[in-house]
Amino acid sequence: PIAGRMLTRVVALWLLLSATVTMADEIFVAVAVAVAVAVAVASNFAGTLKTITKRFEAATGHKVHISVGATGKQYAQIRHGAPFDLFFAADSRRPELLESEGFTQPGSRFTYALGKLVLWSPLPAYVDPQGKILEQGDFKHLAMANPRLAPYGKATREVLQALGLWQRLQPRTVRGENIGQAFQFVKSGNAELGLVAWSQIKRAGPPAPGSHWAVPTLLYSPIEQQAVVLKPSKATREFAAFVRSNEVKALIRDSGYDLP
């Protein structure tokens, strides 16, 4: 009887230990599968990327943390060791520089969208269909992104130079650090109109209220927006592949971008 009870206790202890090990393995697997991905993104693409992220998280269980800012500023942060896994820039120059400087995973750079510039005001019938208001209007403030930091700001400068208005409009321009701030200047009423991203007006639905002029793409250099993987992991590769899927490409197009 004593031997039988001891055997029973040994078996029970073995079963308990096995269950504990199994539970620990399951916990470990769960932790290993749920990986957090840190993404730096240009402000014009932030809203679209948040929608993409929700779909990706639901499909994979991974978590994505997004940091929004000006492309030029995020490029500098990455070069100084900012812990990002992927970078979605508003141009191709900064990803190319990071690639040439050895900050990226070889072969990971790709174009995810082509940006479009638009002159917009929340006031109905304020911006005419040909954009003549830039030359003839008596507006006080024109919002734009900083050309030194933001590719959309650089495109804005090219447009105004092509129209012969760059110097004349300097006293009336208000500059945001990025295109997101320029958009807020107009939306809040601090500027009557602004040159912003078409994606900020459209956002995968009917255009925002107001009036706008789609700036001819011949007036500015192509806004080729590229992404690059900075740190290798299964999760970052999966996210980059997800962005290039047909489902996400359709979403990007519906959000006001062209595709390469």
MIZA-123200 format. One line per 3 residues: for each residue x, y, z of C-alpha. Coordinates in nm, 3 decimals. Last residue first. Layout:
BEGIN
X,Y,Z ~ ...
This chain:
BEGIN
0.415,5.248,-5.959 ~ 0.083,5.314,-5.786 ~ -0.109,5.641,-5.775
-0.227,5.775,-5.444 ~ -0.557,5.911,-5.310 ~ -0.667,5.659,-5.048
-0.842,5.437,-5.303 ~ -0.505,5.365,-5.463 ~ -0.355,5.271,-5.126
-0.651,5.043,-5.048 ~ -0.618,4.866,-5.383 ~ -0.247,4.816,-5.320
-0.335,4.674,-4.978 ~ -0.550,4.397,-5.121 ~ -0.307,4.328,-5.405
-0.027,4.262,-5.155 ~ 0.275,4.495,-5.142 ~ 0.192,4.626,-4.794
0.160,4.265,-4.675 ~ 0.508,4.183,-4.805 ~ 0.661,4.467,-4.600
0.465,4.350,-4.295 ~ 0.576,3.989,-4.337 ~ 0.939,4.094,-4.374
0.912,4.304,-4.060 ~ 0.754,4.016,-3.867 ~ 1.011,3.757,-3.978
1.291,3.984,-3.863 ~ 1.559,4.200,-4.020 ~ 1.603,4.560,-3.908
1.587,4.864,-4.138 ~ 1.339,4.748,-4.399 ~ 1.275,5.016,-4.660
0.978,5.209,-4.791 ~ 0.955,5.442,-5.088 ~ 0.732,5.732,-5.185
0.789,5.860,-5.538 ~ 0.668,6.219,-5.543 ~ 0.732,6.280,-5.913
0.898,6.618,-5.975 ~ 0.662,6.912,-5.994 ~ 0.466,7.116,-6.251
0.407,6.826,-6.491 ~ 0.198,6.659,-6.217 ~ -0.079,6.910,-6.280
-0.204,7.042,-5.943 ~ -0.551,6.909,-5.862 ~ -0.741,7.223,-5.766
-0.964,7.214,-5.459 ~ -1.287,7.327,-5.297 ~ -1.447,7.253,-4.962
-1.566,6.934,-4.797 ~ -1.319,6.642,-4.778 ~ -1.314,6.414,-5.081
-1.547,6.111,-5.077 ~ -1.377,5.798,-4.943 ~ -1.040,5.627,-4.906
-0.877,5.933,-4.743 ~ -0.961,6.186,-5.017 ~ -0.839,6.521,-4.884
-0.529,6.399,-4.700 ~ -0.451,6.163,-4.989 ~ -0.445,6.462,-5.225
-0.146,6.589,-5.030 ~ -0.135,6.958,-4.942 ~ -0.087,7.297,-5.103
-0.281,7.528,-4.875 ~ -0.583,7.754,-4.846 ~ -0.739,8.008,-4.614
-0.467,7.963,-4.352 ~ -0.522,7.958,-3.975 ~ -0.867,7.814,-4.048
-0.816,7.492,-3.852 ~ -0.830,7.274,-4.166 ~ -0.581,7.499,-4.345
-0.315,7.501,-4.074 ~ -0.391,7.133,-4.008 ~ -0.298,7.043,-4.366
0.036,7.220,-4.332 ~ 0.097,7.031,-4.008 ~ 0.037,6.697,-4.181
0.252,6.802,-4.477 ~ 0.554,6.828,-4.249 ~ 0.731,7.092,-4.040
0.451,7.327,-4.134 ~ 0.514,7.646,-4.324 ~ 0.302,7.958,-4.349
0.325,8.137,-4.682 ~ 0.201,8.493,-4.732 ~ 0.529,8.685,-4.733
0.680,8.427,-4.973 ~ 0.399,8.459,-5.228 ~ 0.577,8.694,-5.469
0.906,8.505,-5.455 ~ 0.757,8.169,-5.548 ~ 0.491,8.292,-5.790
0.647,8.234,-6.133 ~ 0.412,7.942,-6.199 ~ 0.703,7.698,-6.228
0.853,7.844,-5.909 ~ 0.522,7.797,-5.727 ~ 0.504,7.435,-5.842
0.867,7.358,-5.758 ~ 0.825,7.507,-5.410 ~ 0.517,7.290,-5.356
0.709,6.978,-5.465 ~ 0.979,7.054,-5.208 ~ 0.711,7.098,-4.944
0.559,6.764,-5.046 ~ 0.906,6.611,-5.004 ~ 0.921,6.739,-4.644
1.226,6.857,-4.452 ~ 1.394,7.133,-4.652 ~ 1.079,7.222,-4.848
0.886,7.291,-4.522 ~ 0.524,7.197,-4.585 ~ 0.278,7.451,-4.722
0.000,7.679,-4.603 ~ -0.101,7.989,-4.799 ~ -0.205,8.284,-4.584
-0.366,8.622,-4.648 ~ -0.587,8.545,-4.947 ~ -0.639,8.821,-5.204
-0.661,8.585,-5.500 ~ -0.526,8.652,-5.851 ~ -0.209,8.444,-5.881
-0.278,8.160,-5.640 ~ -0.652,8.200,-5.703 ~ -0.594,8.092,-6.062
-0.589,7.730,-5.945 ~ -0.762,7.607,-6.262 ~ -1.073,7.456,-6.095
-1.119,7.765,-5.871 ~ -1.038,7.751,-5.499 ~ -1.297,7.934,-5.285
-1.602,7.755,-5.430 ~ -1.675,7.592,-5.093 ~ -1.436,7.689,-4.808
-1.233,7.397,-4.670 ~ -0.951,7.512,-4.900 ~ -0.728,7.291,-5.110
-0.445,7.311,-5.365 ~ -0.352,6.952,-5.447 ~ -0.029,6.752,-5.472
-0.014,6.383,-5.562 ~ 0.196,6.108,-5.407 ~ 0.314,5.792,-5.582
0.291,5.490,-5.355 ~ 0.473,5.179,-5.221 ~ 0.807,5.209,-5.399
1.049,4.942,-5.276 ~ 1.370,4.908,-5.072 ~ 1.437,4.564,-4.921
1.721,4.449,-5.146 ~ 1.987,4.475,-4.879 ~ 1.849,4.540,-4.528
1.897,4.904,-4.445 ~ 2.136,5.132,-4.254 ~ 2.439,5.074,-4.476
2.498,5.430,-4.593 ~ 2.394,5.353,-4.952 ~ 2.064,5.209,-4.827
2.002,5.500,-4.594 ~ 2.067,5.738,-4.882 ~ 1.830,5.551,-5.113
1.563,5.551,-4.841 ~ 1.615,5.929,-4.805 ~ 1.602,6.001,-5.179
1.290,5.800,-5.262 ~ 1.035,6.036,-5.113 ~ 0.754,6.048,-4.858
0.927,5.785,-4.645 ~ 0.790,5.462,-4.499 ~ 1.071,5.339,-4.272
1.074,4.993,-4.116 ~ 1.220,4.843,-3.798 ~ 1.268,5.170,-3.608
1.490,5.201,-3.301 ~ 1.630,5.555,-3.359 ~ 2.009,5.516,-3.388
2.138,5.853,-3.506 ~ 2.098,5.769,-3.877 ~ 1.739,5.671,-3.804
1.670,6.005,-3.635 ~ 1.817,6.197,-3.931 ~ 1.591,6.010,-4.174
1.298,6.074,-3.943 ~ 1.362,6.449,-3.963 ~ 1.385,6.451,-4.339
1.070,6.241,-4.377 ~ 0.865,6.464,-4.149 ~ 0.686,6.279,-3.874
0.461,5.993,-3.761 ~ 0.576,5.705,-3.537 ~ 0.368,5.388,-3.571
0.376,5.084,-3.340 ~ 0.267,4.760,-3.508 ~ 0.155,4.457,-3.312
0.171,4.105,-3.454 ~ -0.134,3.879,-3.431 ~ -0.102,3.793,-3.800
-0.431,3.868,-3.980 ~ -0.585,4.106,-3.727 ~ -0.256,4.289,-3.683
-0.215,4.325,-4.060 ~ -0.568,4.457,-4.107 ~ -0.526,4.712,-3.831
-0.185,4.812,-3.969 ~ -0.321,4.879,-4.317 ~ -0.577,5.121,-4.169
-0.305,5.292,-3.967 ~ -0.088,5.306,-4.279 ~ -0.357,5.496,-4.468
-0.385,5.758,-4.195 ~ -0.007,5.795,-4.164 ~ 0.067,5.828,-4.536
0.084,6.209,-4.551 ~ 0.270,6.220,-4.217 ~ 0.570,6.022,-4.336
0.606,5.692,-4.151 ~ 0.844,5.538,-3.898 ~ 0.745,5.181,-3.811
0.820,4.979,-3.499 ~ 0.708,4.614,-3.522 ~ 0.596,4.431,-3.207
0.604,4.051,-3.218 ~ 0.325,3.820,-3.104 ~ 0.456,3.480,-3.222
0.738,3.445,-2.968 ~ 0.518,3.549,-2.679 ~ 0.253,3.296,-2.777
0.517,3.026,-2.825 ~ 0.662,3.099,-2.481 ~ 0.320,3.086,-2.322
0.247,2.754,-2.492 ~ 0.585,2.616,-2.383 ~ 0.520,2.728,-2.026
0.181,2.561,-2.033 ~ 0.337,2.238,-2.161 ~ 0.610,2.256,-1.896
0.348,2.306,-1.626 ~ 0.135,2.022,-1.759 ~ 0.437,1.793,-1.767
0.531,1.892,-1.413 ~ 0.181,1.820,-1.289 ~ 0.170,1.485,-1.471
0.506,1.386,-1.323 ~ 0.392,1.487,-0.976 ~ 0.076,1.278,-1.014
0.280,0.979,-1.134 ~ 0.519,1.014,-0.840 ~ 0.228,1.051,-0.597
0.060,0.736,-0.733 ~ 0.386,0.546,-0.708 ~ 0.427,0.656,-0.347
0.071,0.546,-0.269 ~ 0.135,0.206,-0.426 ~ 0.459,0.162,-0.234
0.278,0.244,0.089 ~ 0.000,0.000,0.000
